Each structure stands twice: as C-alpha cells, then as structure tokens.
Amino acid sequence: MPTLIAQCVMCYRTAAAQQGGRSEILNSGILIMLGAPLLVLISLAVLVWRREVKRRGASREGL
C-alpha cells in the first residue's frame, strides 16, 4: 500500500515512535476506518442525485 499522509499530529507522532512495521499497520488501520464514513457519504450523494434526476424527469413530462 502506498504511503499516504492521512494522520492527525497525534497519530503521526505515535507512528514515528514505533517500529516501521507497526507504523504501517497504524496507517492501514486509519485508512480502513475512513472507509465506512466515505461509504455513507457516497451513498447519500447517490441517493440525492437519483432523486434529483427523477424529479427533473417528472417535471419535464408535465410540460
């Protein structure tokens, strides 16, 4: 997994104080925990988009 800078200062210092393998595990854990909120956000965005497309289609049919 490529090195990504996805850490707060506290996580960064904790990872820097640990050995290389442990810091990689911490980085992976942070990225994994980021997945659930992103999935919820993307799902909500798709839901809003679908409703908007449906609403626009219904308003065009009424013209």
N, C-alpha and C positions, 0 to 999 in steps of 0.2 A: 504494500500500500504506500503510495507516495506520501511524503511528509507534508502535512497540511498544518497551517497555523490556525487552529481552532480552539484556542485556550484562553482562559482568563489569566490574569497575572498569578493568582494563587496556584492554578493548575500547572502553569509553566514552571514556576519555581519548584513545585513538588516533583515534576518530571525531571527537571535538571538535576535535582539532588539524588535521583535514583540511577540505577544502572541502565544501560541502553535498552535492554530487553523490556524492562518494566516500564520505561517511559513510552515505548512503542505500544505496549498494551494499554496504557492510560490514554494515549492518543486515539487508539482504536475504540476504546470504550466511550470516549467523548463523542466521536463521530457516530457510533451506533445509537447513543441516546438522542442524538439530534434527529434521527430518522423518524421517530414517532410524531414529534411536533410538525415536521415538514410534511409528513403524510396527511395529517389532519388539515393543515393549511392548504395543500394542493387539492384535497378532496372538497373542501369548502369552495375554493375558487372554481373548480369544475362544476359544482352544483349551481353556483350563482351564474356562471356562464351559460349553462344549459337552460336555466330558467329564463335568462335574458333572450336567448335565441328563440325559445318557444314563444315568449311574449311578443317579440318583434314579428314573428311569423303569423301569429294570430291577429295582430293589428293590421298587417298588410292584407290579410284575407278580408277584413271588414271594409276595406276601401272600395 
